[in-house]
């Protein structure tokens, strides 16, 4: 079976763990519990006739003084970069995270999650623009969570 | 015997109590007593691919084989959560056919770090929330401590054509001079405004200024545009 290592990367409290919990266990808890280090979850994805086991790395979020350890990124085939739409600075830092990740894994694929979209009203959403690699997402409302992972899996499987 | 000595030496040199020995095909050759606590459902382990227990190593194959070719090369992966434990992994050369995965149980330390990180992150979020609340006020607000401006809301910062509090701090503004040119400090301005309001002109704009003591060292000033 094909196995792919992917990471969720972003600043702290953008909802990385919640996206994984929603995707893997279909659960959601809005209490914020900081992730430290890394925890791996597995999920089998079937794209057409291909089966792929995703090894999903839930890594601790970046803070102003602490970046994500490079060792966690080595050997990854893909990443979901997550920002919190209610915290502009977490969206702005996504491009920096992408640069670091692609520097280590030049051939890797990625997708961007503009998360916690449930917290914005319609006019606030209109102020945000998405490119082809971006999704609005909400672990709380289960919006586009599976789509994020499936889009990335398709990209990785070519 | 020599093999046991190598393993013991590696373990004792790093205050490590668990190990898994793997061959060049990354299959498990042996492991230490007690390692089961990290892996629920650990059965008939010998001969199985190490990835079954350490999916963390998938994708790291190029790194894993380096100890066979580079003297004293070690792969490290720290703060891995396994079954409610936090462990640090070091993969190093054991003999020409095998590698050792040394497992350091660092749960107590990392749980303490997690509590501190949680506290720090919660404070950062609270600070961001308060900043947002202050930024939505119509008044211009700034907070002083030890004669410098430590905090200001967006309207105040924009009055000086700046975008961040750091830029305001670099300016070393002496706004007390705008109230009374003889004043030498924000403390003097504070004393002058206790229980009353004053008028102040900044950049050609007129404000009513008032103050309140936040704590023994912080003074809050509020300026309302006239």
Interface residues (C-beta under 8 A of the other chain):
Chain A: X3 X5 X12 X13 X32 X33 X34 X36 X37 X38 X39 X40 X42 X55 X60 X61 X63 X64 X69 X71 X72 X74 X75 X76 X77 X87
Chain B: X51 X55 X56 X58 X59 X60 X61 X62 X63 X76 X77 X78 X79 X80 X81 X86 X110 X113 X114 X117 X118 X120 X121 X122 X124 X125 X128
